[in-house]
């Protein structure tokens, strides 16, 4: 099923028609107004690759092309930041050891 709004998604979940996977910040906003329960994913489960998929024979609109490109840049940037941060932490650990 596909919904155009978060209100539609949350409304169906609150009515018992399914489940949804949402960022904590979004889910928390609805917890006080809807009858919802939540389950926090373990760290290993929460860090999963996410794919942007679409029908193979469809030409992407300009907006979807821009979104796809932006997501690719963001993903590459986060990977670089993660590697840089890991290297910095290793360097810091080495520098404070006696």
C-alpha positions as CSV (number, residue, x, y, z in Angstrom):
1,X,0.0,0.0,0.0
2,X,1.2,3.5,-0.7
3,X,0.2,6.6,1.2
4,X,0.8,10.3,0.4
5,X,1.0,11.6,4.0
6,X,2.4,10.6,7.4
7,X,-1.1,11.2,8.8
8,X,-2.4,8.5,6.5
9,X,0.3,6.1,7.5
10,X,-0.1,6.7,11.2
11,X,-3.9,6.6,11.0
12,X,-3.8,3.2,9.4
13,X,-1.3,1.9,12.0
14,X,-3.4,3.3,14.8
15,X,-6.4,1.6,13.4
16,X,-4.6,-1.8,13.4
17,X,-4.2,-2.0,9.6
18,X,-0.5,-2.5,9.6
19,X,2.9,-1.5,10.9
20,X,5.4,1.1,9.7
21,X,9.1,1.8,10.0
22,X,9.7,5.5,10.9
23,X,12.4,7.7,12.3
24,X,12.1,8.1,16.1
25,X,11.6,11.9,15.8
26,X,8.5,11.4,13.6
27,X,7.0,8.5,15.6
28,X,7.4,10.4,18.9
29,X,5.3,13.3,17.6
30,X,2.3,10.9,17.2
31,X,2.7,8.9,20.4
32,X,0.8,11.4,22.5
33,X,-2.2,11.7,20.1
34,X,-2.5,8.1,18.7
35,X,-2.9,4.7,20.2
36,X,0.5,3.4,19.2
37,X,3.2,1.2,20.6
38,X,6.8,1.2,19.4
39,X,9.8,-1.0,19.3
40,X,13.3,0.5,19.2
41,X,15.5,-1.4,16.8
42,X,18.8,-2.7,18.1
43,X,21.9,-0.9,16.8
44,X,22.8,-3.6,14.3
45,X,19.2,-3.7,12.9
46,X,18.9,0.1,12.8
47,X,22.0,0.5,10.6
48,X,20.8,-1.1,7.4
49,X,21.3,-0.1,3.8
50,X,18.2,1.7,2.4
51,X,17.5,1.5,-1.3
52,X,15.5,3.9,-3.5
53,X,13.6,1.8,-5.9
54,X,11.3,2.4,-8.8
55,X,9.7,0.7,-11.7
56,X,12.4,-0.4,-14.2
57,X,10.6,0.7,-17.4
58,X,9.6,4.1,-16.1
59,X,11.5,7.3,-17.0
60,X,12.4,9.2,-13.9
61,X,10.9,12.7,-13.6
62,X,13.2,15.6,-13.1
63,X,12.3,15.7,-9.4
64,X,13.0,12.0,-8.8
65,X,16.3,12.3,-10.8
66,X,17.3,15.2,-8.5
67,X,16.3,13.2,-5.4
68,X,18.2,10.1,-6.5
69,X,21.3,12.3,-7.2
70,X,21.0,14.0,-3.9
71,X,20.7,10.7,-2.0
72,X,23.8,9.4,-3.8
73,X,25.8,12.5,-2.8
74,X,24.5,12.3,0.8
75,X,25.4,8.6,1.0
76,X,28.9,9.2,-0.3
77,X,29.4,12.2,2.1
78,X,28.2,10.1,5.1
79,X,30.6,7.3,4.2
80,X,33.5,9.7,4.0
81,X,32.6,11.3,7.3
82,X,32.3,7.9,8.9
83,X,35.7,6.8,7.7
84,X,37.2,10.2,8.7
85,X,35.6,10.0,12.2
86,X,36.8,6.4,12.7
87,X,40.4,7.4,11.7
88,X,40.3,10.4,14.0
89,X,39.1,8.3,17.0
90,X,41.8,5.8,16.3
91,X,44.4,8.6,16.1
92,X,43.1,10.2,19.3
93,X,43.1,6.8,21.1
94,X,46.7,6.2,20.0
95,X,47.8,9.7,21.1
96,X,46.4,9.4,24.7
97,X,47.8,6.0,25.4
98,X,50.9,6.0,27.6
